Amino acid sequence: MSKSKKSEFRPNDHVVYPAHGVGQIISIEEQEVAGLTLELFVISFEKDKMTLRVPTNKATEVGMRSLSSPDVVSKAMDTLKGKAKVKRAMWSRRAQEYEQKINSGDLISIAEVVRDLHRTDDQREQSYSERQLYEAALERLTREIAAVSGGNEDEAQKRVGDVLVSRAVAA
């Protein structure tokens, strides 16, 4: 990453912003804030109908990154195949950890959350908060897989679902 900060991300690039997932840089604009002129990435999160402006000099500092490589995607898929690792800690503590993993923007960590919170039909029901975390992690995972593979989210969701189902059958 020895490239200059300016050339790291360009308009139309898909990027991952840790707290929001996959977005697309629409433009790079200058804006005056408190008397200072800032150069900003304008990132659109189509699904959430949201636009975010990130100072170009702070992009890497806040954890904004390019999409994962296909290697990382296949590692994330392998992570999904693993056995769920659910700690015996209280739910509030685990929920906090899951939330941190989801907001880390790290695809493998997000895959771990999906793996750990996935339930098959014959397992006990999920609580509302478990379901919310599971769906948030699943959405982040499938959006990035779809963006990396150039496919759509439904195909990515099916791929992830197939891996989770095959894991349940193998167990």
C-alpha positions as CSV (number, residue, x, y, z in Angstrom):
1,M,0.0,0.0,0.0
2,S,2.8,2.4,-0.8
3,K,0.7,4.1,-3.4
4,S,-0.2,7.7,-2.7
5,K,-3.4,8.1,-0.7
6,K,-5.2,9.8,-3.7
7,S,-4.8,6.9,-6.1
8,E,-5.8,4.1,-3.7
9,F,-9.6,4.5,-4.3
10,R,-11.2,5.9,-7.4
11,P,-14.8,6.8,-8.4
12,N,-16.9,3.7,-9.3
13,D,-14.7,1.5,-7.1
14,H,-16.6,-0.7,-4.6
15,V,-15.2,-0.3,-1.1
16,V,-16.0,-1.7,2.3
17,Y,-16.7,0.7,5.1
18,P,-16.5,-1.2,8.4
19,A,-19.7,0.1,10.0
20,H,-21.8,0.0,6.8
21,G,-20.5,-2.8,4.5
22,V,-20.1,-2.5,0.8
23,G,-20.6,0.8,-0.9
24,Q,-19.5,2.4,-4.2
25,I,-17.5,5.6,-4.5
26,I,-19.6,8.0,-6.6
27,S,-17.2,10.9,-6.7
28,I,-14.4,12.7,-5.0
29,E,-15.4,16.2,-4.0
30,E,-14.0,19.2,-2.1
31,Q,-16.0,20.7,0.6
32,E,-15.3,23.6,3.0
33,V,-15.7,22.6,6.6
34,A,-14.9,25.0,9.5
35,G,-12.8,27.1,7.1
36,L,-10.8,24.1,5.9
37,T,-11.1,22.7,2.4
38,L,-11.4,18.9,2.7
39,E,-11.2,16.4,-0.1
40,L,-13.9,13.8,0.4
41,F,-14.9,10.4,-1.0
42,V,-18.6,10.3,-1.6
43,I,-19.7,6.7,-1.0
44,S,-23.2,5.5,-1.9
45,F,-24.7,2.5,0.0
46,E,-27.5,1.7,-2.5
47,K,-29.3,-0.9,-0.4
48,D,-29.5,1.4,2.7
49,K,-30.3,4.5,0.6
50,M,-27.4,6.3,2.3
51,T,-24.6,8.5,1.2
52,L,-21.4,8.9,3.3
53,R,-18.7,11.4,2.9
54,V,-15.2,10.3,4.1
55,P,-12.2,12.6,4.1
56,T,-9.7,11.1,1.7
57,N,-6.8,11.4,4.2
58,K,-8.8,9.5,6.8
59,A,-10.1,6.7,4.7
60,T,-7.6,4.0,5.7
61,E,-7.5,5.3,9.3
62,V,-11.3,4.6,9.7
63,G,-10.8,1.1,8.1
64,M,-12.2,1.7,4.7
65,R,-10.7,-0.9,2.3
66,S,-11.0,-2.4,-1.1
67,L,-13.2,-5.5,-1.6
68,S,-11.7,-8.7,-0.4
69,S,-9.7,-10.9,-2.8
70,P,-11.3,-14.1,-4.1
71,D,-8.8,-15.9,-1.8
72,V,-10.3,-14.2,1.3
73,V,-13.8,-15.0,0.0
74,S,-12.9,-18.7,-0.2
75,K,-11.4,-18.6,3.3
76,A,-14.6,-17.0,4.6
77,M,-16.6,-19.8,2.9
78,D,-14.3,-22.4,4.6
79,T,-14.9,-20.6,7.9
80,L,-18.6,-21.2,7.4
81,K,-18.0,-24.9,7.0
82,G,-16.4,-25.1,10.4
83,K,-18.1,-26.1,13.6
84,A,-19.8,-23.3,15.5
85,K,-17.8,-22.0,18.4
86,V,-20.2,-20.6,20.9
87,K,-18.6,-19.4,24.1
88,R,-20.4,-20.0,27.4
89,A,-20.3,-16.3,28.3
90,M,-23.4,-14.4,29.0
91,W,-25.4,-13.4,25.9
92,S,-24.8,-9.7,26.4
93,R,-21.0,-10.2,26.3
94,R,-21.2,-12.5,23.3
95,A,-23.6,-10.1,21.5
96,Q,-21.0,-7.3,22.0
97,E,-18.3,-9.5,20.6
98,Y,-20.4,-10.4,17.6
99,E,-21.3,-6.7,17.0
100,Q,-17.6,-5.8,17.1
101,K,-16.8,-8.6,14.6
102,I,-19.6,-7.4,12.2
103,N,-18.4,-3.8,12.4
104,S,-14.7,-4.7,12.0
105,G,-15.4,-5.0,8.3
106,D,-13.2,-8.2,8.3
107,L,-14.9,-10.7,6.0
108,I,-13.5,-13.8,8.0
109,S,-14.8,-12.3,11.3
110,I,-18.2,-11.7,9.8
111,A,-18.2,-15.3,8.5
112,E,-17.5,-16.5,12.0
113,V,-20.6,-14.6,13.3
114,V,-22.7,-16.2,10.6
115,R,-21.3,-19.6,11.4
116,D,-21.8,-19.3,15.1
117,L,-25.4,-17.9,14.9
118,H,-26.7,-20.1,12.1
119,R,-29.6,-22.3,13.2
120,T,-30.9,-25.4,11.4
121,D,-34.6,-26.2,11.6
122,D,-34.2,-28.8,14.3
123,Q,-32.2,-26.5,16.6
124,R,-33.7,-24.2,19.3
125,E,-35.2,-20.9,18.2
126,Q,-33.1,-17.8,18.1
127,S,-33.8,-14.8,20.3
128,Y,-34.7,-11.6,18.5
129,S,-31.3,-10.1,19.2
130,E,-29.5,-13.2,17.9
131,R,-31.6,-13.1,14.8
132,Q,-30.8,-9.4,14.2
133,L,-27.1,-10.0,14.6
134,Y,-27.2,-13.1,12.3
135,E,-29.1,-11.2,9.6
136,A,-26.8,-8.2,9.8
137,A,-23.7,-10.5,9.5
138,L,-25.3,-12.5,6.7
139,E,-26.2,-9.4,4.8
140,R,-22.6,-8.0,5.0
141,L,-21.1,-11.3,4.0
142,T,-23.4,-11.8,1.0
143,R,-23.0,-8.2,-0.2
144,E,-19.3,-8.5,-0.3
145,I,-19.3,-11.9,-1.8
146,A,-21.7,-10.7,-4.5
147,A,-19.5,-7.6,-5.2
148,V,-16.3,-9.6,-5.4
149,S,-17.8,-12.3,-7.7
150,G,-19.6,-9.8,-9.8
151,G,-22.8,-11.7,-9.2
152,N,-26.0,-10.6,-7.5
153,E,-26.8,-10.9,-3.8
154,D,-29.4,-13.7,-4.3
155,E,-26.7,-15.9,-5.9
156,A,-24.3,-15.0,-3.1
157,Q,-27.0,-15.7,-0.5
158,K,-27.6,-19.1,-2.1
159,R,-23.9,-20.0,-2.0
160,V,-23.7,-19.1,1.6
161,G,-26.9,-21.0,2.4
162,D,-25.7,-24.1,0.5
163,V,-22.4,-24.1,2.6
164,L,-24.4,-23.7,5.9
165,V,-26.8,-26.5,4.9
166,S,-24.0,-28.8,3.9
167,R,-22.3,-28.2,7.2
168,A,-25.5,-29.1,9.1
169,V,-25.8,-32.3,7.1
170,A,-22.2,-33.2,7.7
171,A,-22.6,-32.6,11.5
